[in-house]
Amino acid sequence: MAQNDPRPLASAFTHMKSKNWAAAESVAIKDGQAALDVVLWTKLRAGDGTPAEVLDFLKRNPDWPGLPYLRKQSETIFDGASQAQILSFFGDDVPQTAKGSLIYARALKKAGETSKATLAIQNSWVSHQMDQDTQDAFVREFGAALKDYHETRLINLLWEDAHAAARAMSPLVSDGLQALATARIALRKKEEDVNALIDLVPAKLRDHPVLAHARFEWRLASGYRDSGIELLQQRSKSAVGLGRPQAWASQRERIVRDMLYDGQGKNAYEIAAQHHLTEGDDFAVLEWMAGYIAMTFRNDPKTAIKHFERFLTSVATPISLGRGYYWLGRAHEQAGQPAKATEAYNKGAEHQTSYYGILSAEKVGRMFGQEFFDWSDLPDWRLAEFTTSSVFKAAILLLSSDQLSLGERFLTHLAETLDDQEILQLTDFLEEAQRSHVLVMVGKRAANYGRNFPRPYYALHAMIGMPSRVPIELSLSIARRESEFDQWVVSPVGAMGLMQVMPKTGAEMAANLGVPFQEDKMTSDWQYNVNLGNTYLAELGDRFGGNPVLMAIAYNAGPSRAERWMERLGDPRKSNVDIIDWVELIPFEETRNYVMRVTESIPIYRARLGKDPLPQPFSKMLQGSSLLPFPPESK
């Protein structure tokens, strides 16, 4: 192979784009079995292939990424397969599609497993959306087993806003349920004369939670916010009143945040607390909100403690654990329980790679150092067992074939199976290969499972060697948050490259620097992108006095919003403003999270660069002017 020729697998991807699988396989085989399996993996995930290929692939590669989706896409491949193949494929797994459920149930019925076939079909009927032909087949072949589940299916479809599938249920349900469905759909689609349609719903169904939820959403969207909140409070007296508490959760969170920003925090407690969830991300968010409001706006630390403790039972990442223990410590302080406060802060300080972990450490005088990033006497990564894995081999082939996103996916999946030493050996490999983006993604994937590896999580990048008017730890923190060090990424709104610079901003900064603006270089030349991004950061530093919170807000949401929020919430640089509360009251979730993620990175990158991580306490850094740009060089 000539030096500049693409790898065989890279050429195979050209054929895969047009689903010419035979041509792709004939080229990929030159790169070995792992490359051939990449083609087959792609083929099966596209819903192509044969039952024999699916079964063989799953047997040989049970540890590959994306297998749940591959299995889902493969279910219809087994239509017409042998009974043995079908039963072998599904095994004890629940089918993920309606057509797959039908294929599986038919095979079970043929094998004399009538009870299992009935259960599979009933589970699918109440869970899966399906086209009209598939619905007809369900009713034709298993109608007697489904007749008691038509209402459940319809209501589930309405909750999921599966309007076409819900309408298809009309012949199978009562006139009253048809009227309920019609009213719900009209409300969700904001059609005219919705009140008349609601009046057609029988009285016994008019109070149904699925209709109440649609009315709630309609009121919020139509400018009747107070009326919508009133309805939410009425329904929140019980889980039964909400029907599906999860469906109300995102709007509940938004309402609470709006009330906090509008200075109505005291009145927001019941809305936050009466969520009737039992687990999940929304449960955690609302429990934290309820605790924060109880402590901050109602002077009720005992109630706050209960909410923060419930929050901590439902989270696992360093970011969330640091948050939970910090606020639990604050609540214990307010309750006059200093020993318990210290205990909570010390637990929070175990997560010092996070915003609230650093604040917890500050409360008890603990600080981190360079030891976070050292690991002595690691065996050479080339000797690690994972290097023999087909997942690792496929990842290396993908990276060398310029399939960067897929290579990252395989390596982050591999990391889930590695022990601590192997994660750090994988880190050694990625640092050696200068794959900063993949390092960050490996670190983040580990953090999602409660495992903390600061070296990959806060990876370094070659940009540290570039001259800049802003401290390099700020540039690293911004780039890590904006693009995760992926120089090719373009956001849905058009932000480009490593620093996610908008073309208009890039053109302005290029003019300030006296260099030509070339939009294609925003992704192809990461140094060009960083130069423009750093120039913009320096401009924001001059405008906001080097304050990291305001600079982060301005970079993410625009300078005008930073100024508008200062008018509403006060100047966070002033000593009479509680900077921790100020950040929590930022009304945009994305920007609030952005500020925390950028500012927590600054001391950590200082430590990585061999600097004093915190020349001043973190809370003072948040409120101060430590990121003032350096004076421009004289010309």
Secondary structure, DSSP 8 states (H G I E B T S, - for coil): --TTS--HHHHHHHHHHTT-HHHHHHHHGGG-HHHHHHHHHHHHHTT-S-HHHHHHHHHH-TT-TTHHHHHHHHGGGGTT--HHHHHHHHTT---SSHHHHHHHHHHHHHTT-HHHHHHHHHHHHHH----HHHHHHHHHHHHHHHGGGHHHHHHHHHHTT-HHHHHTTGGGS-HHHHHHHHHHHHHHTT-S-HHHHHHTS-HHHHT-HHHHHHHHHHHHHTT-HHHHHHHHHHHTT-HHHHSSHHHHHHHHHHHHHHHHHTT-GGGGHHHHHTT---SSHHHHHHHHHHHHHHHHTS--HHHHHHHHHHHHTT--SHHHHHHHHHHHHHHHHHTT-HHHHHHHHHHHGGGTTSHHHHHHHHHTT----GGGG--TT---GGGSGGGGSHHHHHHHHHHHTT-HHHHHHHHHHHHTT--HHHHHHHHHHHHHTT-HHHHHHHHHHHHHTT---HHHHT---GGGGS--SS-HHHHHHHHHHHHTT-TT-B-TT--BTTTTB-HHHHHHHHHHHT----TTHHHH-HHHHHHHHHHHHHHHHHHTTT-HHHHHHHHHH-HHHHHHHHHHH--TTSTTS-HHHHHHT-S-HHHHHHHHHHHHHHHHHHHHTTS-S-SS-HHHHHHS-TT--------
